[in-house]
Amino acid sequence: MLQGIAILSYVLALISDSSGASRANRGDTQEIFDVTRFGAKGDGEEDDTAAIAAASRAASSHGGTLVFPKGTYIFNPSEAKILVGSRTIVRGPGTIKVKARTGKYGYIIGASNPVLALDNIVLDGLTIDQNVEENDAPIISSDWTTVQAAFVSWNIGVLLVRNCTFYASGVNTIVVNPGHESAKFENNTFVFRRRSKQPRFDNSAIYGSAPRLIATDRKSV
């Protein structure tokens, strides 16, 4: 059972991450999978779920770079996941916005099952808007059908999250638990939004543990 422990409650090993950082920064020459080439519009109105899901399946199976160009992409995480496999990069500058009246969901980005092994994942320059204003009905809890995280993995080697903004609504925004090799977070912003009918819960920007779990220049609102 998750307990919403804020990242500041962790004892972070603030040491250099030479292996994790170098591995996670590889991939600039990877094959590019642009969601718009799979039919996503990014106009903030049309439902892009099917196109994004198709693009993510292709990128995750090839260890490629999934790109969201500038725009707002409507996505329904109760119908599909943005899949990542090992050596997958998910890159902005686009905004992924949860579809109105989506209801309950567990997480937006991750493997098809959180227990599947992942390694060398990068989230870079994305905005993820969980759209609390238009999804006010669901009650969020630590049950994995309702936790509403942005990214989840229970079996990951190296993770790098940088230059991302999360308009968060769930118990935990990013979950990397149990222990893994390294997780590094650079220059990210977390904005927490509470539903009007939601009982209070203890939430966190990052929930996880690792031999090297490093967070720098993080802002939470």
C-alpha positions in Angstrom: 0.0 0.0 0.0 1.4 3.4 -0.9 1.8 6.0 1.7 2.0 9.5 0.4 5.4 10.4 1.7 6.8 13.7 0.3 10.2 13.4 -1.3 11.7 15.6 1.3 11.1 12.8 3.8 13.5 10.5 2.0 17.2 10.4 2.8 18.6 11.2 -0.6 22.0 10.1 -1.5 23.2 13.3 -3.1 26.2 11.9 -4.9 27.4 12.1 -8.5 25.5 9.8 -10.9 28.1 9.2 -13.5 26.7 5.9 -14.7 23.0 6.8 -14.6 23.3 10.2 -16.1 25.4 9.1 -19.0 23.2 6.1 -19.8 20.0 8.2 -19.5 21.4 10.9 -21.8 22.0 8.5 -24.6 19.5 8.3 -27.4 19.7 11.6 -29.3 20.3 9.5 -32.4 17.4 7.1 -31.7 14.6 6.7 -34.2 12.0 9.4 -33.8 8.3 8.6 -33.4 6.3 11.9 -33.8 2.8 11.5 -32.5 1.5 13.8 -35.2 2.6 11.3 -37.8 0.4 8.8 -36.2 -2.6 11.1 -36.5 -2.5 13.1 -33.3 -3.8 16.7 -33.8 -2.6 18.4 -30.7 -5.3 21.0 -31.0 -6.6 20.7 -27.4 -10.0 19.5 -28.6 -9.8 16.3 -30.6 -9.2 13.0 -28.7 -5.7 11.9 -29.6 -5.7 8.8 -27.4 -5.6 6.2 -30.2 -2.9 8.0 -32.1 -0.7 8.5 -29.1 -1.1 4.9 -28.0 -0.1 3.7 -31.4 3.0 5.9 -31.5 4.0 4.9 -28.0 3.7 1.2 -28.9 6.0 1.7 -31.9 8.5 3.8 -29.9 8.6 1.4 -26.9 9.1 -1.7 -29.1 12.1 0.0 -30.8 13.7 1.8 -27.9 13.0 5.1 -29.7 12.1 8.7 -29.0 8.4 9.5 -28.7 8.0 13.2 -29.5 5.1 15.5 -28.7 5.6 18.7 -30.8 4.2 22.0 -29.5 0.5 21.6 -28.9 -2.1 20.2 -26.4 -2.8 16.5 -26.9 -6.0 15.1 -25.3 -5.4 11.6 -23.8 -7.7 9.2 -22.0 -5.6 7.1 -19.6 -8.6 5.0 -18.6 -8.6 3.6 -22.1 -4.8 3.4 -22.9 -1.4 4.0 -21.5 1.5 5.9 -23.0 3.8 2.9 -23.2 7.6 3.0 -22.6 10.1 0.2 -23.0 13.8 0.2 -22.2 15.8 3.0 -23.8 12.6 5.0 -24.5 12.7 8.8 -24.5 9.4 10.8 -24.2 10.0 14.3 -25.2 8.1 17.6 -25.5 7.5 20.5 -25.8 3.9 19.4 -26.1 1.3 19.1 -23.4 -0.4 15.9 -22.6 -3.8 16.8 -21.2 -6.1 14.2 -19.6 -9.5 14.1 -21.4 -12.5 15.6 -19.6 -14.7 13.2 -17.6 -12.1 10.4 -17.9 -12.9 9.1 -14.5 -10.7 6.6 -12.7 -7.3 5.6 -13.9 -4.0 4.3 -12.4 -1.3 6.1 -14.4 -0.5 7.8 -17.7 3.0 6.7 -18.7 4.7 3.4 -18.0 5.0 -0.2 -19.0 1.7 -2.1 -19.7 2.2 -3.6 -16.2 4.2 -1.7 -13.6 6.1 -4.9 -12.6 7.7 -5.3 -16.1 11.4 -4.4 -16.2 12.4 -1.0 -17.7 15.8 0.6 -18.1 17.1 3.9 -19.3 13.9 5.9 -19.5 13.9 9.7 -20.1 11.0 12.2 -19.8 12.2 15.5 -21.2 10.5 18.8 -21.7 6.9 17.6 -21.3 3.9 19.2 -19.6 1.4 16.7 -18.2 -1.9 18.3 -17.2 -4.2 15.9 -15.3 -7.0 18.3 -15.8 -8.6 18.4 -12.4 -11.1 21.1 -13.4 -12.8 18.8 -15.9 -12.3 15.6 -13.9 -13.7 16.6 -10.5 -15.9 13.5 -9.8 -13.4 10.6 -9.1 -12.3 10.1 -5.6 -8.5 9.4 -5.5 -7.0 6.8 -3.2 -3.9 4.6 -3.0 -5.8 1.8 -4.8 -4.0 1.3 -8.1 -7.1 1.8 -10.2 -7.5 5.3 -8.7 -4.1 6.5 -7.7 -3.8 8.7 -10.8 0.0 9.0 -11.2 1.8 10.5 -14.2 4.5 7.9 -14.4 4.8 4.5 -12.6 7.4 1.7 -12.6 8.0 -0.9 -9.9 11.0 -2.4 -11.7 13.2 0.2 -13.3 17.0 0.6 -13.7 17.7 4.2 -14.7 15.2 7.1 -14.9 15.8 10.7 -15.9 13.1 13.3 -15.6 14.1 16.9 -16.6 12.5 20.2 -17.6 9.0 18.8 -17.1 5.8 20.4 -15.6 3.2 18.3 -13.9 -0.3 19.7 -13.0 -0.9 16.8 -10.7 -4.1 15.4 -9.1 -3.2 12.0 -7.7 -1.7 10.4 -4.6 1.8 10.4 -6.2 2.9 12.1 -9.4 5.9 9.8 -10.2 6.3 6.4 -8.6 9.6 4.5 -8.9 9.4 1.9 -6.2 10.9 -0.5 -5.0 14.6 0.2 -5.2 16.3 0.6 -8.6 19.7 1.7 -9.8 19.2 5.5 -10.1 16.6 8.1 -10.6 17.5 11.7 -11.4 15.1 14.7 -11.5 16.3 18.0 -12.9 14.4 21.4 -13.2 10.9 20.1 -12.8 7.7 21.8 -11.5 4.9 20.0 -9.7 1.6 21.9 -9.3 -0.9 20.1 -7.0 -4.6 20.5 -7.5 -7.2 19.1 -5.2 -10.7 18.1 -6.3 -13.6 19.9 -4.5 -15.1 16.6 -3.3 -11.8 14.9 -2.6 -11.0 14.0 1.0 -7.5 15.1 2.0 -4.7 12.7 1.4 -0.9 12.8 1.9 0.5 13.2 -1.6 4.0 13.5 -3.0 5.8 14.7 -6.1 8.1 11.7 -6.2 7.6 8.4 -4.4 10.5 6.0 -4.6 13.9 4.7 -3.4 17.2 4.0 -5.0 20.9 3.8 -4.3 21.1 7.1 -6.1 17.9 9.2 -6.0 18.7 12.8 -6.9 16.4 15.8 -7.2 17.7 19.3 -8.1 16.1 22.6 -8.9 12.6 21.2 -8.1 9.7 23.4 -7.5 6.4 22.3 -5.9 3.3 24.5 -5.6 
